[in-house]
Amino acid sequence: MITTKNIAKGSFLEVKIDEGIWLYSFKESLGQPAEIKHITNRNFIQFHFAVKGDCAFLFNEGNYTFGLKEENALLLYNPERDLPIHLQTSANSAVVSILISIKKLHTLFSNEAESISFLSEENIHKKYYKDRIITPSMFIVLNQILNYNLNTSVRDLYFKGKTFELLSLYFNRSEDANVEQCPFLVDEANVSKIKQAKEIVIARMAEPPTLQEIADEVGLSLKKLKEGFKQIYGDSVFSFLLDYKLEEARKFLESGTYNVNEVGLKVGYSTASHFISAFKKKYGVTPKKYIQSS
């Protein structure tokens, strides 16, 4: 069962994967912070993945906050009390969550339960919180979940497969790079090169190098750069750059420090007309009207 909702500041996807397993994803699309609330109970273990942007979990009616940085994951489990989800996200954020009952997780790892600390007999009644970095292999699967483009007849199956893949990667204990599974990226070194390519694009957004120049600089073939970038970030290099430039432009406009022409030049547009056209296409208003409404 898949439910897609357009909420005030983004889209929220809710999928029942199996009995006792739910998948949720949220993408903020208006360039504003967002707030998500969802009721759950103490029988569920929560996995939260901050794919894009920082976020914060509020507990005890907002009296306690747990921050989660971009590209980090948080595991929450407290058998003594319910932990309703109350999440505040930064602008342009993307979060994926899995809720799975402790009973269901035990059935998945029945032969390996003792190797997972919070599933062992001595810890089963203790609360458990763990913050960790999202590995490149998990990052790929998370972006596939967020950027799916599938016929409705196969979406249930697709999300079920990706949810179990993500859980298996989360609990994978091997540190060997060659166990990272990705069609185009053989090991962590190549994933690191793709991330380096992203940083190059961001650092030189006003005068971006060509794809071949980027590929040469990071030490990848052009084919692997294109395919790998799409695999990890869910977009082509220059579509990613366009979104990044326009988001930076929006921030510059909000600062009130620069006029429209200056902002366009700062993010790499040689003419004001091209900048205005691109900005309006993304945000639905011209830069001038955006400033007036801020």
C-alpha positions as CSV (number, residue, x, y, z in Angstrom):
1,M,0.0,0.0,0.0
2,I,1.5,3.3,-1.1
3,T,0.2,6.7,0.0
4,T,1.7,9.9,-1.5
5,K,0.7,13.2,0.1
6,N,1.5,16.8,-0.9
7,I,1.9,18.5,2.4
8,A,2.4,22.2,3.0
9,K,6.1,22.2,2.3
10,G,6.9,19.1,0.3
11,S,5.8,15.6,-0.5
12,F,5.4,12.7,1.9
13,L,5.4,9.0,0.8
14,E,4.1,6.3,3.1
15,V,4.5,2.6,2.1
16,K,3.5,-0.5,4.0
17,I,6.3,-2.9,3.0
18,D,5.1,-5.9,5.0
19,E,3.3,-6.7,8.3
20,G,5.3,-4.7,10.9
21,I,7.4,-2.7,8.4
22,W,6.7,0.8,7.0
23,L,8.8,3.0,4.7
24,Y,8.5,6.8,4.7
25,S,10.2,9.4,2.6
26,F,9.9,13.2,2.7
27,K,11.3,15.8,0.3
28,E,11.0,19.5,1.0
29,S,10.6,21.4,-2.3
30,L,9.9,25.1,-1.5
31,G,13.2,26.1,0.1
32,Q,11.8,26.4,3.6
33,P,12.2,24.5,6.9
34,A,9.5,21.9,7.4
35,E,7.9,20.0,10.3
36,I,6.7,16.3,10.2
37,K,4.7,14.6,12.9
38,H,3.8,10.9,12.9
39,I,2.4,8.7,15.7
40,T,4.2,5.4,16.4
41,N,4.6,3.2,19.5
42,R,7.3,1.5,21.6
43,N,7.0,-1.8,19.7
44,F,8.8,-0.2,16.6
45,I,12.5,0.4,16.0
46,Q,13.0,3.6,14.0
47,F,15.7,4.1,11.3
48,H,16.0,7.7,10.1
49,F,18.3,8.7,7.2
50,A,19.1,12.4,6.6
51,V,19.9,12.2,2.9
52,K,19.9,15.9,2.3
53,G,19.9,18.8,4.8
54,D,20.1,18.7,8.6
55,C,17.2,17.8,10.8
56,A,16.2,17.6,14.5
57,F,14.1,15.2,16.4
58,L,12.0,16.7,19.2
59,F,11.1,14.6,22.2
60,N,9.1,15.1,25.4
61,E,6.9,17.9,23.8
62,G,10.0,19.7,22.5
63,N,11.9,19.8,25.8
64,Y,14.6,17.6,24.4
65,T,16.1,17.8,20.9
66,F,18.4,15.3,19.0
67,G,20.1,16.8,16.0
68,L,20.9,14.7,12.9
69,K,23.3,16.0,10.3
70,E,23.2,15.5,6.5
71,E,24.3,12.1,5.3
72,N,23.9,10.6,8.8
73,A,21.5,7.9,10.1
74,L,19.8,7.6,13.5
75,L,18.5,4.4,15.1
76,L,15.9,4.9,17.9
77,Y,14.5,2.2,20.1
78,N,12.9,2.6,23.5
79,P,10.8,-0.4,24.8
80,E,9.8,1.6,27.9
81,R,7.9,4.5,26.2
82,D,6.4,5.5,22.9
83,L,8.6,7.7,20.7
84,P,6.2,9.6,18.3
85,I,8.1,11.1,15.4
86,H,8.4,14.9,15.6
87,L,10.9,16.0,13.0
88,Q,12.0,19.5,12.0
89,T,14.0,19.7,8.8
90,S,16.1,22.4,7.1
91,A,15.2,23.9,3.7
92,N,15.6,21.6,0.7
93,S,15.8,18.5,2.8
94,A,15.2,14.8,2.1
95,V,14.6,12.2,4.8
96,V,13.9,8.5,4.5
97,S,12.7,6.5,7.5
98,I,12.0,2.8,8.2
99,L,9.8,1.7,11.1
100,I,10.0,-2.0,11.9
101,S,8.5,-3.9,14.8
102,I,11.0,-5.6,17.1
103,K,9.2,-8.8,16.5
104,K,9.6,-8.5,12.8
105,L,13.3,-7.6,13.0
106,H,13.9,-10.6,15.2
107,T,12.4,-12.8,12.5
108,L,14.6,-11.3,9.8
109,F,17.8,-11.9,12.0
110,S,16.7,-15.0,13.9
111,N,20.1,-16.7,13.3
112,E,22.1,-13.5,13.8
113,A,20.2,-11.7,16.6
114,E,23.0,-12.1,19.2
115,S,25.4,-10.3,16.8
116,I,23.1,-7.2,16.9
117,S,23.6,-5.6,20.2
118,F,20.1,-4.4,20.9
119,L,18.5,-7.7,19.8
120,S,20.5,-9.7,22.3
121,E,18.7,-11.2,25.3
122,E,20.5,-9.0,27.8
123,N,19.7,-5.7,25.9
124,I,16.2,-6.4,24.6
125,H,14.5,-4.3,27.3
126,K,17.0,-1.4,27.1
127,K,16.6,1.7,25.1
128,Y,19.0,2.2,22.2
129,Y,20.1,5.3,20.3
130,K,22.8,5.2,17.6
131,D,24.0,7.9,15.2
132,R,26.2,6.9,12.3
133,I,27.4,8.0,8.9
134,I,25.4,6.9,5.9
135,T,27.7,4.7,3.8
136,P,28.0,5.2,0.0
137,S,26.1,2.0,-0.7
138,M,23.3,3.1,1.6
139,F,23.3,6.6,0.0
140,I,22.8,5.1,-3.4
141,V,19.7,3.0,-2.2
142,L,18.3,6.0,-0.4
143,N,18.5,8.2,-3.6
144,Q,16.8,5.4,-5.5
145,I,14.0,5.4,-3.0
146,L,13.6,9.2,-3.2
147,N,13.9,9.5,-7.0
148,Y,11.9,6.5,-8.1
149,N,10.2,6.7,-11.5
150,L,8.2,3.5,-11.9
151,N,5.0,2.1,-13.2
152,T,2.5,1.7,-10.4
153,S,2.2,-2.0,-11.0
154,V,5.8,-2.6,-9.7
155,R,6.3,0.1,-7.1
156,D,5.2,-2.1,-4.2
157,L,7.8,-4.7,-5.1
158,Y,10.5,-2.1,-5.8
159,F,10.1,-0.4,-2.4
160,K,10.0,-3.7,-0.6
161,G,13.3,-4.7,-2.3
162,K,14.9,-1.4,-1.5
163,T,13.8,-1.4,2.1
164,F,15.3,-4.8,2.7
165,E,18.4,-3.9,0.8
166,L,18.8,-0.8,3.0
167,L,18.4,-2.7,6.2
168,S,20.9,-5.3,5.1
169,L,23.5,-2.6,4.3
170,Y,22.8,-0.9,7.6
171,F,23.6,-4.0,9.5
172,N,26.5,-5.2,7.2
173,R,29.5,-5.7,9.5
174,S,32.2,-6.0,6.8
175,E,34.4,-3.1,6.1
176,D,35.8,-4.5,2.9
177,A,35.2,-2.1,0.0
178,N,34.5,-4.9,-2.4
179,V,31.2,-5.8,-0.7
180,E,29.7,-2.4,-1.6
181,Q,27.1,-3.2,-4.2
182,C,26.5,-0.8,-7.0
183,P,26.3,-1.5,-10.8
184,F,28.7,1.3,-11.7
185,L,30.8,2.0,-8.7
186,V,33.0,-0.9,-7.8
187,D,34.4,0.4,-4.5
188,E,34.4,3.2,-2.0
189,A,37.3,4.9,-3.8
190,N,35.1,5.5,-6.8
191,V,32.3,6.8,-4.7
192,S,34.7,9.2,-3.0
193,K,35.7,10.5,-6.5
194,I,32.0,11.1,-7.4
195,K,31.7,13.1,-4.2
196,Q,34.8,15.0,-5.1
197,A,33.3,15.8,-8.4
198,K,30.2,17.2,-6.7
199,E,32.5,19.5,-4.5
200,I,34.3,20.7,-7.7
201,V,30.9,21.6,-9.3
202,I,29.8,23.5,-6.2
203,A,33.1,25.3,-5.7
204,R,33.2,26.5,-9.3
205,M,29.5,27.0,-10.0
206,A,30.0,30.4,-11.6
207,E,32.4,29.0,-14.2
208,P,31.9,25.2,-14.1
209,P,34.4,23.0,-15.9
210,T,33.3,20.6,-18.6
211,L,32.3,17.0,-17.7
212,Q,35.5,15.7,-19.3
213,E,37.6,18.2,-17.3
214,I,35.8,17.1,-14.1
215,A,36.3,13.4,-15.0
216,D,40.0,14.0,-15.6
217,E,40.5,15.9,-12.4
218,V,38.9,13.2,-10.2
219,G,40.4,10.3,-12.1
220,L,37.2,8.7,-13.6
221,S,36.1,7.9,-17.1
222,L,33.4,10.2,-18.5
223,K,31.0,7.3,-18.6
224,K,31.6,6.3,-15.0
225,L,31.3,10.0,-13.9
226,K,27.9,10.4,-15.5
227,E,26.5,7.1,-14.4
228,G,28.0,7.3,-10.9
229,F,26.8,10.8,-10.3
230,K,23.3,9.9,-11.4
231,Q,23.4,6.8,-9.2
232,I,24.4,8.6,-6.0
233,Y,22.7,12.0,-6.4
234,G,19.7,11.0,-8.5
235,D,20.4,13.6,-11.1
236,S,22.8,14.5,-13.9
237,V,25.8,16.6,-13.0
238,F,24.4,19.8,-14.6
239,S,20.9,19.3,-13.4
240,F,22.3,19.0,-9.9
241,L,24.4,22.2,-10.6
242,L,21.3,24.1,-11.9
243,D,19.3,23.3,-8.7
244,Y,22.3,24.2,-6.5
245,K,22.9,27.5,-8.3
246,L,19.2,28.5,-8.0
247,E,19.1,27.6,-4.3
248,E,22.2,29.7,-3.7
249,A,20.6,32.5,-5.7
250,R,17.5,32.3,-3.5
251,K,19.6,32.7,-0.4
252,F,21.5,35.6,-1.8
253,L,18.2,37.4,-2.7
254,E,16.9,36.8,0.8
255,S,20.0,38.3,2.4
256,G,19.2,41.6,0.8
257,T,22.9,42.3,0.1
258,Y,22.8,42.0,-3.7
259,N,20.4,43.1,-6.4
260,V,19.0,40.7,-9.1
261,N,21.8,41.3,-11.6
262,E,24.5,40.8,-9.0
263,V,23.0,37.6,-7.8
264,G,22.8,36.3,-11.4
265,L,26.4,37.0,-11.9
266,K,27.5,35.4,-8.6
267,V,25.9,32.1,-9.5
268,G,27.1,32.0,-13.1
269,Y,24.5,33.7,-15.4
270,S,26.1,36.0,-18.0
271,T,22.8,37.8,-18.6
272,A,20.0,38.9,-16.2
273,S,17.3,37.6,-18.6
274,H,18.7,34.0,-18.5
275,F,18.9,34.1,-14.7
276,I,15.3,35.5,-14.3
277,S,14.0,32.9,-16.7
278,A,15.7,30.0,-14.9
279,F,14.6,31.3,-11.5
280,K,11.0,31.7,-12.5
281,K,10.9,28.2,-14.0
282,K,12.1,26.7,-10.7
283,Y,10.2,28.9,-8.1
284,G,7.3,30.1,-10.1
285,V,8.1,33.8,-9.6
286,T,10.7,36.2,-10.8
287,P,13.6,37.1,-8.5
288,K,12.2,40.6,-8.0
289,K,8.8,39.3,-6.9
290,Y,10.5,36.8,-4.7
291,I,12.3,39.6,-2.9
292,Q,9.1,41.5,-2.5
293,S,7.3,38.5,-1.0
294,S,10.2,37.6,1.4
